[in-house]
Amino acid sequence: MGFYAEHVVPRIINVACATGEAKALRRRVCAGLAGEVLEIGFGSGHNIPFYPPAVTHVAAIDPSGIGWKLATKRLNATTTPVERAGLDGQSLPFADASFDAALSTWTLCTIPDAGAALREVRRVLKPGAALHFVEHGLAPDERVRRWQRRLDPLEQRVFAGCHLTRPIPDLLTAAGFNVTELDVFYERGAPKFLAADSLGIAVSP
């Protein structure tokens, strides 16, 4: 990664992802997590305050060393053991059926091959385990989608590969998950083309 992508973008995201609306969504998506949890796209650890007490360990996957440093205060404040366990969500360093649950928050937009990452998540989840997710992606309304398609190249340049147009539920289904809960909505206080969210649970058969 270049200097901008490696050093500047993580700091921008650290601030942008700390809004009150984002915190409310993190609280929703983390509810029900328990046991050994895999978190892809750990970033700077904004989910840490919302891990339920039933979470016994978190394996954090993220390529950004700056993000891990920015997470220091949150890591020091939690009693949940969090281990930086890998850099690439597309190739997870774990055995099959290792985890009780997984968590992904605003991550699938940026992973180069989101489908490969989801197949890896499914591989390391125990049968019947759930991926909890909140992701922005392709909007439900065609008018908004047109703007997303126009602005997607700019979004990728400004935010180091972030896509506006990925169809999150379709990606989950294509990776073999069963989407058992899904809420599609626009985040309050943000332009619709940036804030078409899908929040829910996808179960590994």
C-alpha positions as CSV (number, residue, x, y, z in Angstrom):
1,M,0.0,0.0,0.0
2,G,1.1,3.6,-0.6
3,F,1.6,6.2,2.1
4,Y,-1.9,7.6,1.7
5,A,-3.7,4.3,1.9
6,E,-1.5,3.0,4.7
7,H,-1.2,6.0,7.0
8,V,-4.0,8.5,6.1
9,V,-7.0,6.4,5.3
10,P,-7.0,4.5,8.6
11,R,-7.0,7.7,10.5
12,I,-9.9,9.1,8.4
13,I,-11.9,5.9,8.9
14,N,-11.1,5.9,12.7
15,V,-12.8,9.3,13.0
16,A,-15.6,8.7,10.5
17,C,-16.6,5.4,12.2
18,A,-17.0,6.9,15.6
19,T,-20.3,8.6,15.1
20,G,-23.3,8.1,17.4
21,E,-25.2,6.4,14.6
22,A,-22.3,4.0,14.0
23,K,-22.1,3.1,17.7
24,A,-25.8,2.3,17.8
25,L,-25.4,0.0,14.8
26,R,-22.3,-1.7,16.3
27,R,-24.3,-2.4,19.5
28,R,-27.1,-4.0,17.4
29,V,-24.8,-6.2,15.3
30,C,-22.6,-7.4,18.2
31,A,-25.6,-8.5,20.3
32,G,-25.7,-12.2,20.7
33,L,-22.0,-12.9,19.9
34,A,-20.5,-15.5,22.2
35,G,-17.5,-17.8,22.5
36,E,-14.5,-17.7,20.1
37,V,-15.2,-14.9,17.7
38,L,-13.5,-14.1,14.4
39,E,-13.6,-10.4,13.4
40,I,-12.6,-9.5,9.9
41,G,-11.9,-5.8,9.2
42,F,-11.1,-5.1,12.9
43,G,-9.8,-1.6,11.9
44,S,-9.1,0.5,15.0
45,G,-11.3,-1.6,17.3
46,H,-14.5,0.4,17.4
47,N,-16.5,-2.8,18.1
48,I,-14.6,-3.6,21.3
49,P,-16.9,-1.7,23.7
50,F,-19.9,-3.7,22.3
51,Y,-18.6,-7.2,22.7
52,P,-21.0,-9.1,25.0
53,P,-19.6,-10.6,28.2
54,A,-20.2,-14.1,26.6
55,V,-17.4,-13.4,24.1
56,T,-14.3,-15.3,25.4
57,H,-11.8,-14.4,22.7
58,V,-11.6,-12.4,19.5
59,A,-9.2,-13.1,16.6
60,A,-8.8,-9.8,14.9
61,I,-8.1,-9.7,11.1
62,D,-6.9,-6.5,9.5
63,P,-4.0,-5.5,7.3
64,S,-3.5,-2.0,8.9
65,G,-0.8,-1.7,11.5
66,I,-1.9,2.0,12.0
67,G,-5.4,0.8,12.8
68,W,-4.1,-1.6,15.4
69,K,-2.1,1.2,17.0
70,L,-5.2,3.5,17.0
71,A,-7.1,0.7,18.9
72,T,-4.6,0.8,21.8
73,K,-6.9,2.6,24.3
74,R,-9.9,0.4,23.5
75,L,-7.8,-2.7,23.8
76,N,-6.4,-1.6,27.1
77,A,-9.9,-0.8,28.4
78,T,-11.5,-4.2,27.7
79,T,-11.4,-7.5,29.6
80,T,-12.1,-9.5,26.5
81,P,-8.9,-11.1,25.1
82,V,-8.3,-9.7,21.6
83,E,-5.5,-11.1,19.4
84,R,-4.2,-9.7,16.1
85,A,-4.4,-13.0,14.4
86,G,-4.0,-12.3,10.6
87,L,-3.8,-9.6,7.9
88,D,-5.8,-11.0,5.1
89,G,-9.5,-11.9,5.3
90,Q,-9.1,-13.8,1.9
91,S,-6.7,-16.3,3.5
92,L,-7.4,-17.0,7.1
93,P,-4.7,-18.9,9.2
94,F,-7.1,-21.1,11.0
95,A,-8.3,-24.7,10.8
96,D,-11.8,-25.5,9.6
97,A,-14.7,-25.1,12.1
98,S,-12.6,-23.1,14.6
99,F,-15.0,-20.3,15.6
100,D,-18.3,-20.0,17.3
101,A,-19.2,-16.8,15.5
102,A,-17.9,-14.1,13.2
103,L,-18.3,-10.3,12.9
104,S,-17.9,-8.0,10.0
105,T,-18.7,-4.2,10.2
106,W,-18.2,-2.0,7.1
107,T,-15.5,-4.4,5.8
108,L,-16.7,-6.2,2.7
109,C,-16.7,-3.0,0.7
110,T,-12.9,-2.8,0.7
111,I,-11.6,-6.4,0.6
112,P,-10.4,-7.0,-2.9
113,D,-12.2,-10.4,-3.3
114,A,-15.2,-10.2,-0.9
115,G,-16.5,-13.6,-2.1
116,A,-13.2,-15.3,-1.3
117,A,-13.2,-13.7,2.2
118,L,-16.7,-14.9,2.9
119,R,-15.9,-18.4,1.8
120,E,-12.9,-18.4,4.2
121,V,-15.2,-17.1,7.0
122,R,-17.6,-19.9,6.3
123,R,-14.8,-22.4,6.3
124,V,-13.5,-21.5,9.7
125,L,-17.0,-21.2,11.3
126,K,-18.5,-24.2,13.1
127,P,-21.6,-25.7,11.4
128,G,-24.6,-23.7,12.4
129,A,-22.4,-20.7,13.6
130,A,-23.4,-17.2,12.6
131,L,-21.7,-14.3,10.9
132,H,-23.0,-11.0,12.3
133,F,-22.7,-8.2,9.8
134,V,-23.4,-4.6,9.0
135,E,-22.1,-3.4,5.6
136,H,-22.7,-0.6,3.2
137,G,-23.3,-1.5,-0.4
138,L,-25.7,-1.4,-3.3
139,A,-28.7,0.7,-2.5
140,P,-32.3,-0.7,-2.7
141,D,-33.4,2.2,-4.9
142,E,-32.4,2.5,-8.6
143,R,-32.1,6.3,-8.4
144,V,-29.5,6.0,-5.7
145,R,-27.8,3.1,-7.5
146,R,-27.2,5.3,-10.5
147,W,-25.3,7.8,-8.3
148,Q,-23.4,4.9,-6.7
149,R,-22.2,3.6,-10.1
150,R,-21.1,7.1,-11.2
151,L,-19.2,7.8,-8.0
152,D,-17.8,4.3,-7.4
153,P,-14.4,5.0,-9.2
154,L,-13.9,8.1,-7.1
155,E,-14.8,6.3,-3.9
156,Q,-12.3,3.6,-4.6
157,R,-9.5,6.2,-5.1
158,V,-10.3,8.3,-2.1
159,F,-10.9,5.4,0.3
160,A,-8.3,2.9,-0.8
161,G,-10.4,0.5,-2.7
162,C,-13.8,1.0,-1.0
163,H,-16.7,0.0,-3.3
164,L,-20.2,1.6,-3.2
165,T,-22.0,-1.0,-5.3
166,R,-21.4,-4.5,-3.8
167,P,-24.6,-6.4,-3.3
168,I,-24.1,-7.6,0.2
169,P,-26.9,-10.1,0.7
170,D,-26.1,-11.7,-2.7
171,L,-22.4,-12.1,-1.8
172,L,-23.4,-13.8,1.4
173,T,-25.7,-16.2,-0.3
174,A,-23.2,-16.9,-3.1
175,A,-20.6,-17.9,-0.4
176,G,-23.0,-20.5,1.0
177,F,-24.5,-18.7,3.9
178,N,-28.2,-18.7,4.8
179,V,-29.2,-15.1,5.6
180,T,-31.6,-15.6,8.5
181,E,-32.0,-11.9,9.5
182,L,-31.7,-8.8,7.3
183,D,-32.5,-5.2,7.7
184,V,-31.8,-2.9,4.7
185,F,-31.9,0.9,5.4
186,Y,-30.1,4.2,4.9
187,E,-28.1,5.5,7.8
188,R,-29.3,8.8,9.2
189,G,-27.3,11.9,8.6
190,A,-25.3,10.6,5.6
191,P,-25.8,10.8,1.8
192,K,-27.8,7.8,0.6
193,F,-25.2,6.8,-1.9
194,L,-22.7,6.3,0.9
195,A,-25.0,4.9,3.5
196,A,-27.2,2.1,2.1
197,D,-26.6,-0.5,4.9
198,S,-27.4,-4.2,5.3
199,L,-27.5,-5.4,8.9
200,G,-28.2,-9.0,9.9
201,I,-27.1,-12.5,10.6
202,A,-25.9,-15.2,8.1
203,V,-25.6,-18.8,9.2
204,S,-23.1,-21.3,8.0
205,P,-25.0,-24.6,7.3
